[in-house]
Amino acid sequence: MEDMTNSTIAYPLSEMLSAKYHLNNMFNRSKPKMTNTKKAVLTKSSCDKSPMCPAKKACPVGAISQRTTSIMFADYPVIDTDLCIGCGACVDSCRGGAIRMN
Ligand code: SF4
């Protein structure tokens, strides 16, 4: 019987998964699109500067960045208005209501 080592199985498997990944991306229609001409704006006085900012995770295009200074502390999130597509996901996810569309 032929010796089926991990590499002889893993290589064709990874090729198949890679092809599936590329096909999925080729026909992916759920990519974020420009939905609103308004952009997200942060109100600093309402922001708690949590290093676990949920708005950062909610943004589908990575328009929100934040410099963390330690596990407990971070700077205010920064919204890149050039990247922002105005979807409003950050507004819905911000616990303190610190982000609005303008
Ligand atoms: S409105 Fe949407 S794209 Fe713009 S910063 Fe908020 S989550 Fe990101």
Boltz pocket constraint, residues with backbone or C-beta under 6 A from the ligand:
constraints:
  - pocket:
      binder: B
      contacts: [[A, 38], [A, 39], [A, 40], [A, 55], [A, 58], [A, 59], [A, 60], [A, 61], [A, 62], [A, 63], [A, 64], [A, 79], [A, 80], [A, 83], [A, 84], [A, 85], [A, 86], [A, 87], [A, 88], [A, 89], [A, 90], [A, 91]]
      max_distance: 6.0
